[in-house]
Amino acid sequence: MTQAAGKTVLITGANAGIGKDVARQLALRDDVGRIYLACRNPSRAQAAKAELEAATGRSIFDIVLMDVSDPESVRAALPAIDGPVDALIMNAGGSGGDSPLALTTLGATRIFSVNVLGHVVLLDTLLAEDRLTEVALYAGSEAARGIPRFRMQRPAFAATSADELATVIDGSYFEGRKPSQALAYSQAKYIAALWMASMARQHPKQRFITMSPGNTSGTGTLRDQPLPLRLAAKYVMPAVGLSHSLETGAGRLVDGITDTTLRSGVFYASAASTIVGPVADQADIFPDLRNASFQDNANQAIHRFIPA
């Protein structure tokens, strides 16, 4: 492909839902010249590429086959990315399938691996190769500071040490406790937000933003959840103002990489009482997110599970 003038963006989980609409919205901007669609499934990636080209009238999309739950898959995919990346959007994630607390070969839970571990390898490698020029964005979640109305509890730890956070990553946190997929998801998103803030302090030349898309309709996030919850998400929540459109949710991530007034190291998501609407600094709601020691502990804990 001959690259058009403009910035290069890499989006994980780009073949459907929020990631795909982020790609669509970015392709409509004159300042974007190339978009890498990082996807696991080749046929779905090709279908998404064709649909995006038809929707935007632009042929600026390249496919990169990458499974972010597998760090080796991430490393193997990187040579297919030509030159520097101006903006990285770490959007892929989910509930971890039907066995979210099962362990991968690296000893991390599936839910943590798909949401965090591969993205850490991706970002680390781009930085080590001096290939990230401007901004990295992680798709966070209000679950990281708790969502009381959905009975999603706020992550809480005795000391928030690296050892304690590592028990989340390897699943041993739930030894002697009732396993909770919802809490494991909240903990993964919390640790990821801390990690991004740690990266912001280590790399002041780039920006590191955590941005929640909010409660967004039309995604596959709840595909592994019980039918009543999926039906409520599709029909009830939009009707009562507890979710917003796919375009709105994706637009938050687009804003995250294009709005230079957003501060590096900050986790932006909905106000405390909601999961939609204008975004705010989540450390004003959950002060632990501002703790530099907690941030560095999260970074250290994550890297225990990443082979050199």
Buried (B, 14 or more C-beta within 10 A) or exposed (E): EEEEEBBBBBBBBBBBBBBBBBBBBBBEBEEBBBBBBBBBEEEBBBBBBEBBBEBBEBEBBBBBBBBBBBBEBBBEBBEEBEEBBBBBBBBBBBBBEEEBBEBBEBBBBBBBBBBBBBBBBBBBBBBEEEBBBBBBBBBBBBBBBBBEEBEBBBBEBEEBBBEBBBBBBBBEBBEEEEEBBBBBBBBBBBBBBBBBBBBBBEBEEBBBBBBBBBBBBBBEBBEBBEEEEBEBBEEEBBEEEBBBBBBBBBBBBBBBBBEEEBEBBBBBBBBBEBBBEEBBBBBEBBEBBBBEEBBBBBBBBBBBBBEE
